[in-house]
Structure formats: C-alpha cells, structure tokens
Amino acid sequence: MNFSLNSYIKYCLGYLSLTRPTGFNRGTSIDIKIPQEYFSLSKLTNGDTDGSLSEIINLDYYYNTDPKDVTEENEEKYKKEKALALQLDEIYSKAKNDTFTKETILRFGRFDFEVLEEPIVDTDEEVLETKKDTPVEEAKLVSKQFYLFSLPVRIDKEKDKNNIDKYTIIPVDFEVRLNLPPLYEIFRTYKKEDLVYEFLNEYTKLESEGGFSIPIPSEKIFLDLWHILKAKLRLTEAVFNESSFTLDDLRLTLAPRANFFLVEDLTKLAKEKEELLEGTSLSGWFSEEGLNVNSDSCEEKSLYFPFPYDKFQSATTSLLGNKASIIQGPPGTGKSETISNIISHLAVNKNKVLFVSQKPQALRVVKDKLKTLGVPLLFGYIPSVKFEQSQDEESDTISSQLAALDTYGAYKGVVKSSSNLNSFTQNSDVVFDKRDKIISLEREIFRLEEQKRNYDFLDQLPSIDEERIITDLTEDLFSAYKNILHKISANKNLIENTHDISKKYSFDKELFCDSTFSDLLKTVLADVKKTGFDRSFKLGRYINNLSRKIRLKSHLGQLPKEIYEEIDSILKKDSSRHSATKELEQLLGFCIYWEAIQENEKLEISLQEIESNLNLSRDDFSTISSFLKENSLSVSELVVKLSDRALLNHNQQNFREDISTLKKEVTGKNQITRKDIVAQYLSSIIEDNIKNNVSQVKIYRKLQELQKAFKKSKKAFKTFDKLKNDPTNFETILNIVPVWIMDLDDASRLIPLVSNMFDYVVFDEASQCNIAYTIPSMYRAKKAVFVGDPEQMRDSTVMFKSNQAFDQLASRYKVPESLQIKPTGTAVQSVLDIAKTRFGIPKILQYHYRSPMELIGFSNKYFYEPKGKRLIALNNKYLTYKDTNRIMVLHNIEYSGIGEIGDNTNNAEAVKALELYLDMIKDPKYENKSFAILTFFNDQAELIRKVFEDNRIKESDKLKIAVIEGIQGDEKDIVIYSFVIRDAAQKRQYRPLTGETGDMQADINAGRVNVAFSRAKLQVHCIISMPIEKIPSGIWIKKYLEYVRDNGEVSASRLTLQKFDSYFEEEFYHLLKKKLGKGYTIQNQVESCGFKIDFVATNTSTGRQLAIECDGPTHFKDHIDEAYGIYVDSDIQRQRVLESAGWTFCRIGYSEWIESEDNKETIVKNIKLLL
C-alpha cells in the first residue's frame, strides 16, 4: 500500500476529532445546576458517615406538597423544585437508556478563564464560493468556565411512603477525578505541557495519601490542589480569575463518555517510528505477512478449552497463528464461552493476553467464566468506573488479589505445585476419553444383547449348567444316554409283563446278580419245541431227554443247579410237548423278570453318573431331547449355540466391569475433568511465574513496592494510574498475571504504551467498535483477534453527518476506501467491517444455543441465510404461553390515546407490558425467569420504566427496560416488545430506526433489527396497537410481526410420540410414564442441535426439563445429520453441544437397566427427583 501506519493513525486521530470532541468542546446532552440549598457536596464526599453512600437531593417542598395546596407565596419555589425534579428525571431516564455512550458526572471546583478560540473554517467548496468576499474572522478571547473536579455518579429514585419519587445521587466510583482534558488543552495552547506534568506530580502526592478517595473528611484538599494549579497557571499567559474558584457551583451533566487517554495514545503513536509499529499486530492493516497462516484446529489432546465447546468453536484455534484474525459470533452462538476458552488455551501455552471491549457486560461475562476455574492471579480484572460496580466486582479486581500477595511462600499453598502437574495430568488423555468409553461400552453391551436375542429360543431349555453342557456333552454321550433310557423302558415293560410269573418260583434272586440265563433258556425252549417227546413212553422220554442233554450239554452246563433241576423236572414229567413248552416259557419269564430288574439297577447307575457329570436331571434330559427335536437341532449344534451365547454373556460381563471401573474414576471423589486439568496447568504456570520472578532480587523489590501501594488502596484505578508512569511496574506484574481484562479506554489509561507487551489482544463486540479505538491496544500486542458479528449493530456515532469532512480527511492521508472508517455513501464501518477486507476468511460460530429455531428464525431468514451463515438452532426447550401452544404471541390492544405525551410514546402499550409482566411472574412456570421490555424509542422506554416504577417495580438482573441499543450482548428468557406505532402516518418516525432502504441507513437499521429480535431465549410477546395488515410496508417491524403471526406456534409433531429406536427405549418409556404419573410429559426422539434426544421429560408445573439418553442403541454413533450438516466424533461431544444449549442430561446405561428389576425402579425414582 502507498500509505504508512503513521498516516493511518493520524487519519484515525482526525476521525476522533470530528466525532468525539474533547476538552472545552466536549458536548453535553443535559447539564443542570444543582443549587447548594438542595444538595451538599461535603455530605456526599464524606462517604457513609450517615450510614448511606447516597445523598438525597432535598426538594422537600416539591416532595411534600400537593399541587393543589401550593400557595401563591410558594408557587415560585414549587415551580423551581419541580423543574429541577423534571431535569433530574430526564437525566435518570436517558442515562438508563444510553448506558454505553453517556455517563453522568457531578462537576465541581469551578474557576473562570479566557481561552483563545479559533474561528470555524467551513470546508464545503460551495459555501466557500459564496463567502469568498467575506473577511476572514480572527481568533478571539472567549470567557469559559472550567470545572476542575468530576465524580462519576448515577441518579437513583425511590418512592416514599406517599408514592412520591425522591432523587438521590450515588457515586459510581469512589475516586474524585481531575478533569484532565481541558487542563491539557490550556497548557498546550500556551506550549507549557511540562507544567501540566509538574502539576500532576503534585496531584499524585496528594492522591497517594488517599486524599481524593471517598470518604474525604475535609474540602481543604480541593482548595490545596487549586492553589497548586493556580501557581502553575501563573507561569503561562493564560487569563484567569484567581478568586473565581468555588466548590458551591455544582453541575450534574449527562455527557458523551470521554476518551482522553485513547487520544493521547494515538497522538504518541502518530509520532512513533514506522518500524516499531510494523513489528506489532498493527502491521496486519497494510502487510500480507502473517495473515495467511494455515494451520489445523488443535487436536483434542492439545486443546486446552476448559468449558464446553462445539466443532465451530474449537476450529477457531486454527486462526491463532495469524497476525490478525476474525471470529464471527452471531447471537446466541456461545461467543463469550469461546473467548473464555481461547484465553485459557493461550494462557496454558504461556501467552500474555489482553482482553478488551467497549461493553462492560462482555468483559464481566468472560471474567465470571474464568473465575470459575478457581486459579488465583490468572487474570487481572479492572472494572470500568463508568458503571456501577458491585462489591463482588470490586473484590475480583487485580488490586485486591495482588494486595494479598506478600511472599511466594504465602502464595505457594494457594496453587498446586508444578511438581505434581505430571502426576495430575499424565492420564489426562485417558480422562478425556473415559465418558466416551463408557458410552461406547454401553453400546457394545446393547449390541451383544441384540445378538443374544438370536438365542432367545434357548430360554425354553431348563435351568441347566450350560458350562458343563458345553464342555462335556457330546453327540455319542447323548445317544448312549438315550439308549440306556430306552433299555430301561423296555426292561420295565418286561418286568411288568412277567411280574405274576415271578411269584411262581422261589429261586434266590441273587442267582441273577451277575449272570443272565434267559438266552440259554431260549435255546432249550427252542429245542423242546422242536424235539420235545409227546408220548407216554418212559424209555422214549428218557432217550429224548438224554439226547437233548447231549446236544445242549454246553448250554445246560452254564445254568445254575436250581434252574437245571427245574428244567429236568419239567421234561421228566409225563406231559405233552406243549405243556412242557408252557412251563419252560414261564421259567424263561421268571429269568427275564429278574434279569431285567438287575440290568435296570445297573443302567440306573450309569444314568446317574451321566446326569451327575452334566448336572442334569432326568426331566432335563427329557426336555433337551424334546427341544432338539422341536428345533431340528443336533446335540453338537446345541452346544455351539450355547457356546456362542456364553461368549456373549462373558463379553458383556467384562464390559460391565470395565464400565464400573470407569464410572468410579469419572464420578469418584478424585474425579478429573477437562476443566480441572486446564486449571491445574494454569495454576502451575502462575506458580512458576511467581517463583521465577520472586527469585530475582530486583523484581522482588519491585513487587514489594507494588504490594505496599496495593495495600493502601485496593481500588484498581487508583493503584494502576501510578503504574503507567513506569512501564517496568506493569511489566513486573504482567510476568506473573498472564491475562488482563478491561475496557478499551482503560487499556489506554492504565497500561504503558509499550509495543508487544502482550502476545495477543482479543477484542469483543468488535462490530460496535471503530478502528481508531483499537489501534493503541493492537500496538501493545503481537497478534490480534477480533470477535463480533457484522450483522448486528455498529457504531452509529456519525450516521446523520455529512461525508465531506470524512472524505477530505481520507484524501489528506491517502487512505484507501477499504480502510476508511466512513466511506462515501455508506454508514460507519466498524473495525470488524474493515478487518473483513484484510484478515482472510473468518471462522463463524453457527450453533445457536440461545433459543428454539422459531425464535431465531427471523434473523436467520433475513440476515444470516442470505449470506451463507445459517444458524443451526440447537435449543429445543419450549415454554409455551398459557394454553396457546405458542412461544411467540401477538397482543392486540385498542389504542385510546389517553395519557399520551408524544408521538414516540404509547401509554396503553406501556400499561399492557406491565399487565403481561405481572401476570407471568405469578405463574410458577416463570419462576426465576428473566424479562426484558424493549422498544425502539427512548421516550417509550422512559414511559414504560415510569409505569413500572409507579408500581414499585425497579429494574434488576431479572428485569431490563431498554431501547434496542441497550440490549446487545444481553439475553433474557422472556422479551416483551412495545412497538408504539398506532397510525400509518408514523412510518416516518420508524424509517430512521427500522427502515429497510437507504444507502447509509439500511445497514444500520438491519443491525438494530437483528439485535432487537434475537434476544429472547424462551418467549416473545409483541404488543401492537393496530392490525398488522394496516402497518405500513417498508419497515422491518411489519415483516417481523408477520413472522411472529405465522411461526409462533410450536409444531404439534414435536409433542407426538415417535417410533422407538429400540426395545430398550420402549420398555423404559412405559415404566417411566407409569411411575411419573400426572403432571409430567414425556417426548421421545426430540430434535435439538441437529441431533435427537432419546427422551425429554417435563414437569409441567415448573417447566423443568430433563434430557434422558438411553445408552445402548447406536443411532448416534458417528452420526451425520444431512439436514444440518452436523458431524460429531463422539456422544460426549454431542452431549457437550446439547448442554451448551441449556439441556440437563441424565444417562441410563443399558448395563444398569438389565441388571435387575430393582435397578429399574431406582433409575426411574431418581429421574423424578431430578424433575
């Protein structure tokens, strides 16, 4: 580029001089005189000697007199006090509406002087042409009044018992300030700048003794300082009235916030060497070097984000290698949490970080987030004195922390020793994975259970020792068992059939213990049947029997004597062959009977051995046999299936044991979280910083000096004002405290103007900040990160001013249009707008956590989707209004015109807003919910505030009444809008605020509208005084109201029970529904964040919701949702996303669920307790 950084800084200085007049020309919105008769300065500066830090403005006659009782004699007094009360009320209301750009100042210590005032030179060529013959005006002395002291205050009002507003003044800061800018202007006018520094040295001496800190016991110190100043002024050519100094002239002023120290920094930088400027993050404005550093996002193991984050947020780490970079954080995308994570990540990597913003709320949110890490001296917080600070805020300041730092030894016990860091973090990688591992194991258990369902038919088997069956049962063994059973059965039949015969013979049954004779008898019987003698011839019978004995000698010889003799007796009888055969058959039956009995006894022993070995009963075997037949299985196939199921059970048990171990590690008393690990790293770094610095004698002495200063006053500004004079003071502390948090003005006021003191500077709300304000802080850092949203409100300081002066300024310093703060024909460019043209592709946070998709849908449709930045609404928590099933509600009221005070007010809407608010806070569903009442008009905001205060309702953390400019960066559960418009003719009033067209105006209005309609988390209520169709076109509010009308109802499909993903979920649902009973609703497959939550249980009386995950089904594993384009690597990352959206989680492991019926009851009982 053809211009230098010096030139650009001078351009920025010129811009400030055009838009932010300082010193004598500092503009005031309202300036009122507070007569001494109504207010005591000494009582205010004396502090809380009367038990109160505030001091009332004593308008007693006005407070206590009914207007109709005002006498003619006191009418003037009443009017005077009433006029003052109205002026006070105006300052009170306007300060409430414009907290960021205006401040209320109590000025005193007036003296009179004359200043040389140059004539105003018109730069417009046409005007100059018409005045070319007019004599040029000369500089002239002009009388001025200068107020030496100022005190930031706020006006408060309380209603007394008679419902009368009484006004009090309360110090915002407890340090009386010098009004420095005019002083500098006086001494510079007369080229005596050295005198002002001499004067400031004298002032510092008085200040170091606590002379200007409330309580101030005597006004003498103000007079002493005046005498010192008077002596210095005498050394100049200034014309001033030495006897004019007075403390009685008090002025209460609502004025633009001053930026004197910022201008002073820019003035010095404009004279700085170009090479020194180029070595800082400022080089990004004109050099490409260091702007295209391509790096991957940090891996999980090296990502030191202590707070929940999503993939868009973690991706921001890829920018940190660049000289300057941009993170765009649309509404509700976790911008502050991302900043907190980035700061922690940078600090762990031993970077020094400056975090600045023009919005104190933005600073507080990040400070409070970092505070939860519990790391002493992690950050140096300096709250802005522009705003009221709570006691907690003051205790969080760096002064309070450093005042307690006496020695390294005393501090050592506060943080954990770095020697323990390795032992603390050596398993950190495992710790990060443990919860995911648990869920993975639950899935495995569920997967195995699904596989086991293939073996459910095995449950038909009796309760058997499956392990023995698997190891010992074979096909041959089972066949043998069956054969034995069959033999026993056959024997039983024989025994039954021969039972009567058994009684005929008296043989000793022991004959049959070890021998069988039936086969021998069958041979004899067969022979008799064939050759038996059938005559009554003894010799013939004898020969016949003898022949048989010879033939069957071997068989008969094996028979016992008793049976042999019985056979011989039968055959010797003089009977027929048939009769002999019958008798032999009976003898055979007898033998068979006893043999069968003996054999069965032996077979029973064999059966029992088999049954014992396999641990099976006779009935078990019978059932198995039938089971095999019914299922067409062989024994070997059964053994395989039992083996498979046993393996599945074994694996499940191993997984259960692993889960149990992991849960103890995760939930035990020694639980280690990512947050713990990051905090421990930070503690270790700070301990090392202290140890390393305290060990150096020079630094140790410097710390000792600083500690004494901090102990005298823990007010951040008082102590740090002194540090700036000697840069080594701040550098010494910076070597201990890695992170500093303050607003932009304070960075210039308190931090020495030294290049690259910090490794990084992070700017928040960059869309509302112009580049001139960022330059001093960028000079102080090596790299810069700009965070904001270009689609939200920007700096509107000069949106109604002519371009000519800005064009001439840019031309003078040869500033290209892309870097101009106010290019021709456009609105003011924020530093974010300019940075977009320089610093490469930004990282955009796209997960919207604040509200459901219906509430963010308007902004998405008109501001983000058209630019390819569609927000993915993650929040699916619904709180519907009464029985409307709506979360966006229109309230049409009939406008009466009663009580109206102007075109920009609507009294009926103000009353309706109060009515709505009172109605909702009575409902338990709205317990602890926060509210905002918003409008586009200052007058309406003041009216609404008055209506609320008349009913003794004041603003608080839970209630904000504001114009749109006062709500950016904030969010509320319930937002009520008062649109005021009641007639189509009012379009002209809305066009400057919400018009859709116009070269300069359109972008500013779009940003305002985007902010206005993206603040609600749960509900929106729109109060309107005319039908939507009659509202004129061309203004954004008509589009918004149409959107509310058409999109405010919650889809019925969201409340309908969906198909279950698994039998586990189905079983859980029915038990939970039964046990919860009335007063609760259960939804399943609830969409949120592009994912589906298994169940959402809601307590309908309180609105409390619980997200319930049934760990086991695998439908979230490596889930990609095509509709949202969301990818998660793990279920815990998914849960982290959902928790960031406000969900509270309860996880039910499948292993717990199937363990026992008692377990199921306990799980459901615990869920009810959580609701």
Disulfide bonds with the S-S distance in Angstrom:
none
